[in-house]
Amino acid sequence: MKNLGFDNLIRNEERALPICAGELRALHFPVAARENYLSTDREEIAARQEMFRDLLAHPELVDLLVTIRENASHLSEMVRKSGLFHDISQEELLYSFRELLLYTDTVGLIAEKGDPLSGKLCSARLKAFFVRGKEIVGTKEFENVKGWIEGLESKLRTIKSLTLGVNLNAQLQAEEIGIVSINDQPFRGSTKFERIFKDKSKFDGYTVLAPLGIRDGGITAQNALRIDQVFYGGMNDIVRRSMMNVKRHFSEEMQKGIFSLCALSDDLAFLLSGARFVQKLAEAGLPLTFPEFGGADVIKRLYDPLLLDKISKSDIVPSDVSFDDEKRSYILTGPNSGGKSVYMQSIGVAYLLFQFGLPVPASSAKMRPFDSIVTHFVEGTVQSTESRLANETARLKDSLSRLHGRALLLLDETFSGTNAYDALLLAEALMRYIEKKGVCALYITHLHELTESVLRDGEKYRHVKLLSAKIEGQKRTYEIVPYTGGHISSDFAKDVVVENGLGFLFEENG
């Protein structure tokens, strides 16, 4: 018997990126995705890029996958309720039948709608998915199950009456009652005159000789309930026997097929979530690019896609990013609210999108996968028994412990819980550790003394480059550029305070 199932669309068994869900939350990652879908494998990333290209180019493909995903989700629920192909109870019978019905309908949809789409697609995996649907529909096993379902459905739709058989004992008492036949015609009532003078030789089997449970007002509610219980109990026995007969012949392969379609639900949810996100950016007229694989990382005009929900498209300011063997770590300084955290956010989101197989928000990009991506942001919660510095140190230790292989470390305002002298001492030690570890890093800090230390002792920080939030005159531009020297004015801190409602602190007394 041939396999009646599908292969996964997303493959991540061997080289998944071991990132924790905390990084996705910290970076406010905009796509609903399981963290183990991140990949370090170039072939896997390239295969997903092909799928997302197709999703962006063919809206009808998105609509079809939405329907398939909804069906797969409903099928998973039915499998849970039906007892997973074990002995069927009366409550589980309907779900078990609907499993087969929904599975065969969905595979039929994949074969019917996917066939004309396949010729337009560039993704080998999506093509194989639709070809597989067509192959399954063409198997004898599938045809047999589909035919049985359609036959049973047809019979259930046309049932108009049942013929009951009653076995009597010697005293003409009913000993056993059962369903003799299922009929596609209703029984007909008769008058007393007809029953007295009816020609018994012409009895047609559908005329009632003696109605049971009928009063002037019709069947009572109590009798109706009892009749329904008998009817559905008998029907369940009939359908159950038929269902179990089918499952004896098809259970193993049908299980594989149904379970494989259920397993696709998460893959399809990820693809559709990613497609909706990038489509939103495309419709807003923002640039998107599928990164090429290069020997160095160079991202041109990168922007934070999350800003689209906060400001207008015209106010989004892009910047450039690069990581190579010569300059792999960056210290970023600049005025308050100058775009530093947004820049860091855009880098983290870009690499996550890239390693999920999605396009990145930039005009062009050459990128290499990271083996680990780790964030360390200032958090507002400190346990009452700890100092702020102790809490931050513990979290930083955990962050550094998760660096391995080719790693990206994103640090925002570390050691802010101590005085400037000690913070500088600790920051210098951290940068020397990063240099020795050989990781790619972006370190945001307000410690201008750290930039002076790097400039003064360049040999200790050979792979470190300085960046700054660009200022034109006395205005923040929100663009991140190479640091050109000079002291960062502190006047901008006052600007931020005033903009957020504390301007009265600077008013003259009296």
C-alpha positions in Angstrom: 0.0 0.0 0.0 1.3 3.4 -0.9 2.0 6.2 1.7 -1.0 8.6 1.7 0.9 11.4 3.6 2.9 14.6 3.0 6.4 15.7 3.8 7.0 18.7 6.0 7.5 22.1 4.3 9.9 23.4 6.9 12.9 21.2 7.8 14.9 22.0 10.9 15.9 18.7 12.5 19.7 19.0 12.0 20.8 22.6 12.2 18.2 24.6 14.0 19.4 27.8 15.7 19.3 27.3 19.5 17.7 30.7 20.3 15.4 31.0 23.3 11.9 32.5 23.0 13.2 35.4 25.2 15.2 36.8 22.3 12.1 36.8 20.1 10.2 38.7 22.8 13.1 41.1 23.6 13.3 42.0 19.9 9.5 42.2 19.6 9.8 39.8 16.6 6.8 40.5 14.4 6.2 37.1 12.9 4.3 34.3 14.8 6.9 31.6 14.6 8.4 28.8 16.8 12.0 29.6 17.7 13.1 26.2 16.5 12.2 27.2 13.0 15.3 29.3 12.9 18.0 27.7 10.7 21.7 28.0 10.3 21.7 25.9 7.1 22.1 27.9 3.9 20.3 25.4 1.7 17.3 25.4 4.1 17.2 29.2 4.2 17.4 29.3 0.4 14.5 26.8 0.1 12.3 28.9 2.4 13.2 32.1 0.5 11.8 30.4 -2.6 8.5 29.7 -0.8 8.2 33.3 0.4 8.9 34.6 -3.1 6.0 32.5 -4.4 3.7 33.7 -1.6 4.5 37.3 -2.3 4.0 36.8 -6.1 0.8 34.7 -6.0 -2.1 35.9 -3.8 -4.1 32.9 -4.9 -1.5 30.6 -3.4 -1.9 32.4 -0.1 -5.7 31.9 -0.2 -5.3 28.2 -0.9 -2.8 27.7 1.9 -5.1 29.5 4.3 -7.9 27.0 3.5 -5.5 24.1 3.8 -4.2 25.3 7.1 -7.7 25.8 8.5 -8.6 22.3 7.4 -5.5 20.9 9.0 -6.2 22.6 12.2 -9.8 21.3 12.3 -8.5 17.9 11.4 -6.1 17.9 14.4 -9.1 18.7 16.7 -11.1 15.8 15.2 -8.2 13.4 15.6 -8.1 14.4 19.3 -11.8 13.8 19.7 -12.1 10.6 17.7 -9.8 8.4 19.8 -7.0 8.2 17.3 -8.4 5.3 15.3 -9.0 3.1 18.4 -12.3 1.5 19.2 -15.0 4.0 18.5 -17.5 5.1 21.0 -20.9 6.6 20.0 -19.5 10.1 20.9 -16.4 9.6 18.8 -18.1 8.1 15.8 -19.1 11.3 14.1 -15.6 12.8 14.5 -14.0 9.6 13.1 -16.1 9.8 10.0 -15.5 13.5 9.6 -11.7 12.9 9.8 -11.8 10.8 6.7 -14.2 13.2 5.0 -12.1 16.3 5.8 -8.8 14.5 4.9 -10.1 13.3 1.5 -11.7 16.7 0.8 -8.5 18.6 1.6 -6.2 16.3 -0.4 -8.7 16.7 -3.3 -8.5 20.5 -2.9 -4.7 20.3 -2.9 -4.7 18.2 -6.1 -7.3 20.3 -7.9 -6.2 23.8 -7.1 -2.5 23.1 -6.8 -2.1 21.5 -10.2 -2.6 24.8 -12.2 -0.5 26.7 -9.7 2.5 24.4 -9.8 3.7 25.7 -13.2 3.9 29.3 -11.9 6.0 28.5 -8.8 9.7 28.6 -8.2 9.7 26.7 -4.9 10.6 23.1 -5.3 9.0 22.2 -2.0 5.6 23.8 -2.8 5.7 22.1 -6.2 6.4 18.8 -4.6 3.6 19.4 -2.1 1.0 19.9 -4.8 2.4 17.0 -6.9 2.1 14.8 -3.8 -1.6 15.7 -3.4 -2.2 14.7 -7.0 -0.3 11.4 -6.5 -2.4 10.6 -3.4 -5.7 11.3 -5.1 -4.6 8.9 -7.9 -4.0 5.9 -5.7 -6.4 3.0 -5.5 -6.5 3.2 -1.7 -7.6 6.8 -1.8 -10.2 6.1 -4.4 -11.6 3.3 -2.3 -11.9 5.4 0.8 -13.3 8.3 -1.1 -15.9 6.0 -2.7 -16.9 4.5 0.6 -17.3 8.0 2.2 -19.4 9.3 -0.8 -21.5 6.1 -0.7 -22.2 6.4 3.0 -22.9 10.1 2.7 -25.3 9.4 -0.1 -27.1 6.8 1.9 -27.3 9.0 5.0 -28.7 11.9 3.0 -31.4 9.7 1.4 -32.7 7.9 4.5 -36.4 8.5 4.8 -37.5 5.6 7.0 -36.5 2.4 8.7 -38.1 -1.0 8.7 -38.1 -2.5 12.1 -38.4 -6.2 12.8 -40.0 -7.5 16.0 -39.5 -11.1 17.2 -42.4 -12.4 19.4 -42.6 -15.2 21.9 -45.5 -17.7 22.2 -47.5 -15.2 24.1 -47.0 -12.6 21.3 -44.8 -10.5 23.5 -41.9 -8.6 21.9 -38.6 -10.2 22.7 -36.3 -8.5 20.3 -36.5 -5.4 18.1 -34.0 -4.5 15.3 -33.5 -2.5 12.1 -34.4 -4.7 9.2 -33.8 -2.3 6.4 -33.0 1.4 5.7 -35.3 2.9 3.1 -35.2 5.8 0.8 -39.0 6.2 0.9 -41.1 7.4 3.9 -43.9 5.3 5.3 -47.4 6.3 4.5 -50.3 6.6 7.0 -53.7 4.9 6.4 -57.3 5.4 7.5 -59.3 2.8 9.4 -61.3 2.2 6.3 -58.2 1.4 4.3 -56.9 -0.9 7.0 -60.2 -2.8 7.1 -60.7 -3.2 3.4 -57.1 -3.1 2.1 -56.2 -5.9 -0.3 -53.5 -7.6 1.7 -52.1 -9.2 -1.5 -51.0 -5.8 -2.7 -49.1 -4.8 0.4 -46.2 -2.5 -0.7 -44.2 -2.5 2.6 -44.5 1.3 3.1 -48.1 1.6 4.3 -48.5 1.6 8.1 -50.9 -1.1 9.3 -50.9 -0.1 13.0 -49.1 3.1 14.0 -47.1 2.9 17.3 -46.7 5.8 19.7 -49.1 8.1 17.8 -51.7 10.2 19.5 -54.0 12.9 18.3 -51.3 15.4 19.0 -48.6 13.4 17.4 -45.6 11.7 18.9 -45.1 12.8 22.5 -41.7 14.4 23.5 -41.0 11.4 25.7 -41.8 8.9 23.0 -39.8 10.9 20.5 -36.7 10.8 22.7 -37.0 7.1 23.2 -37.5 6.5 19.4 -34.5 8.7 18.6 -32.3 6.8 21.1 -33.3 3.5 19.5 -32.8 4.9 16.0 -29.4 6.5 16.6 -28.2 3.6 18.6 -29.1 1.3 15.7 -27.6 3.6 13.1 -24.4 4.0 15.1 -24.0 0.2 15.2 -24.5 0.0 11.4 -22.1 2.8 10.6 -19.6 1.7 13.2 -19.4 -1.8 11.7 -18.9 -0.2 8.3 -16.3 2.3 9.7 -14.3 -0.4 11.5 -14.3 -2.5 8.4 -12.8 0.4 6.5 -10.3 1.0 9.2 -9.2 -2.6 9.3 -8.2 -2.2 5.7 -6.9 1.4 5.6 -6.1 2.4 9.2 -2.3 2.4 9.0 -1.9 4.4 5.8 -4.8 6.6 6.5 -3.4 7.4 9.9 -0.1 8.4 8.3 -1.9 10.6 5.8 -4.1 12.3 8.4 -1.3 12.8 10.9 1.0 14.2 8.2 -1.6 16.7 7.2 -2.2 17.7 10.8 1.6 18.1 11.2 1.6 20.7 8.4 -0.6 23.0 10.4 2.4 24.7 12.2 4.5 25.0 9.0 1.6 26.6 7.1 0.9 28.9 10.0 4.5 30.1 10.0 4.5 30.6 6.2 1.3 32.5 6.2 2.3 34.7 9.2 5.5 35.6 7.5 3.8 36.3 4.2 1.3 38.6 5.9 4.0 40.6 7.6 6.2 41.2 4.5 3.1 41.9 2.4 2.2 44.7 4.8 5.7 46.2 4.3 5.4 45.8 0.5 2.0 47.4 0.4 3.4 50.4 2.4 6.0 50.9 -0.3 9.0 49.9 2.0 11.9 48.1 0.5 12.4 44.4 1.0 15.2 42.1 -0.2 16.1 38.4 0.0 19.7 38.4 1.2 22.4 36.8 -0.8 25.0 34.6 0.9 28.3 36.3 1.0 31.8 36.2 2.6 30.9 39.3 4.7 27.7 40.8 6.0 26.7 44.1 4.3 23.2 45.4 4.7 22.3 48.6 2.9 19.6 51.0 4.1 18.3 48.7 6.9 15.3 50.0 8.8 13.2 48.7 11.8 10.0 47.3 10.3 8.2 47.7 13.7 8.3 51.5 13.2 5.5 51.2 10.6 3.0 50.8 13.4 4.2 53.9 15.2 5.3 56.5 12.6 4.6 57.3 9.0 6.7 55.6 6.3 8.4 58.9 5.4 9.7 59.3 8.9 11.5 55.9 9.0 15.3 56.5 8.7 17.5 53.7 7.4 21.1 53.0 8.2 23.8 50.6 7.0 25.2 47.5 8.8 28.3 45.4 8.2 30.2 42.6 9.9 33.4 41.2 8.6 36.6 39.5 9.9 38.3 42.9 10.2 35.5 44.8 12.0 33.1 42.6 13.8 32.2 44.5 17.0 30.7 48.0 17.4 30.3 50.5 20.2 27.4 52.8 19.5 27.1 56.1 21.3 24.9 59.2 20.8 22.3 61.4 22.3 19.2 60.2 24.1 16.4 59.1 21.7 18.8 59.4 18.8 17.9 56.1 17.2 20.4 53.8 18.9 18.0 51.2 20.3 16.0 51.3 17.0 19.2 50.5 15.1 19.9 47.5 17.4 16.4 46.3 17.1 16.6 46.5 13.3 19.8 44.4 13.3 18.3 41.7 15.5 15.0 41.5 13.6 16.9 41.4 10.2 19.0 38.4 11.2 16.0 36.5 12.6 14.0 37.2 9.5 16.9 36.1 7.4 17.4 32.8 9.3 13.7 32.1 9.2 14.0 32.4 5.4 12.1 35.7 5.1 13.1 38.8 3.2 14.8 41.5 5.3 13.8 45.2 5.5 16.6 46.8 3.5 17.5 47.9 0.0 20.1 45.1 -0.5 21.9 42.6 1.7 24.6 40.0 1.8 24.4 38.0 5.0 25.8 34.9 6.7 23.8 32.8 9.3 24.8 33.1 12.9 25.1 30.0 15.1 23.7 31.9 18.1 22.0 35.3 18.6 21.9 36.7 22.1 20.4 39.9 23.5 21.0 41.7 26.8 18.7 44.7 27.4 18.2 46.7 30.5 15.2 45.3 32.4 13.1 47.3 34.9 12.5 44.4 37.3 15.0 43.8 40.2 14.3 41.4 43.0 14.1 43.2 46.3 16.9 41.1 47.8 19.4 42.1 45.0 21.1 45.2 43.9 20.5 46.4 40.4 24.0 45.6 39.5 23.9 42.1 40.9 20.7 41.4 39.0 22.2 42.7 35.8 25.4 40.8 36.3 23.5 37.5 36.7 21.6 38.1 33.6 24.7 39.1 31.6 26.4 35.9 32.7 23.5 33.9 31.4 23.6 35.8 28.1 27.4 35.3 27.6 27.0 31.6 28.4 24.8 31.1 25.4 27.3 32.4 22.9 28.8 29.8 20.7 30.1 29.4 17.1 29.6 32.4 14.9 27.6 34.5 17.4 25.8 37.9 17.4 25.6 39.7 20.8 23.3 42.7 21.2 24.0 44.7 24.3 22.0 47.8 25.5 23.3 50.0 28.3 25.1 47.5 30.5 26.4 48.4 34.0 24.0 51.3 34.4 23.4 50.2 38.0 26.7 51.5 39.2 28.8 54.7 39.1 30.5 56.0 36.0 34.0 55.0 37.1 33.1 51.3 37.9 30.8 51.1 34.8 33.8 52.1 32.6 36.0 49.6 34.2 33.4 46.8 33.7 32.6 47.9 30.1 36.3 47.8 29.1 36.6 44.3 30.5 33.4 43.2 28.7 34.7 44.6 25.4 38.1 42.8 25.8 36.1 39.5 26.5 34.1 40.1 23.3 37.3 40.8 21.4 38.9 37.6 22.7 35.7 35.5 22.1 35.6 36.7 18.5 31.8 37.3 18.4 30.0 39.9 16.4 28.5 42.5 18.7 26.8 45.8 19.0 27.2 47.6 22.3 25.0 50.7 23.0 26.4 52.9 25.8 26.3 56.4 27.1 29.9 56.0 28.4 31.7 58.4 26.2 34.8 57.5 28.1 34.6 54.0 26.5 34.9 55.4 23.0 38.0 57.4 24.1 39.5 54.3 25.6 39.0 52.4 22.3 40.6 55.2 20.4 43.5 55.5 22.8 44.2 51.7 23.1 43.3 50.6 19.6 45.6 47.6 19.7 43.5 46.1 22.4 40.3 46.6 20.3 41.6 45.8 16.8 38.2 44.4 15.7 36.1 47.1 17.3 34.6 50.0 15.3 32.9 53.1 16.7 29.5 54.3 15.6 27.4 57.3 16.6 23.8 58.5 16.2 24.2 61.3 13.6 23.6 64.9 14.5 23.2 67.8 12.1 23.6 71.1 13.9 21.5 70.7 17.0 19.1 68.2 15.4 18.9 64.4 15.8 18.7 62.7 12.4 18.2 59.1 13.8 20.7 57.8 11.3 23.6 55.7 12.6 27.0 56.5 11.1 30.7 55.9 11.8 32.0 57.9 14.8 34.1 60.9 13.7 35.2 62.1 17.1 34.1 64.8 19.5 32.0 64.9 22.6 28.3 64.0 22.4 26.3 67.0 23.7 24.2 66.4 26.7 21.7 69.0 25.8 19.6 66.3 24.0 18.8 64.7 27.4 17.1 67.9 28.4 15.2 67.9 25.0 13.9 64.4 25.7 12.8 65.4 29.3 11.0 68.5 28.0 9.3 66.6 25.2 7.9 64.1 27.7 6.3 66.7 30.0 9.0 67.7 32.6 9.8 71.1 31.1 8.5 72.7 34.2 11.6 71.6 36.0 13.6 74.1 34.1 11.3 77.1 34.7 12.5 80.0 36.8 11.2 79.9 40.4 9.0 82.7 41.4 
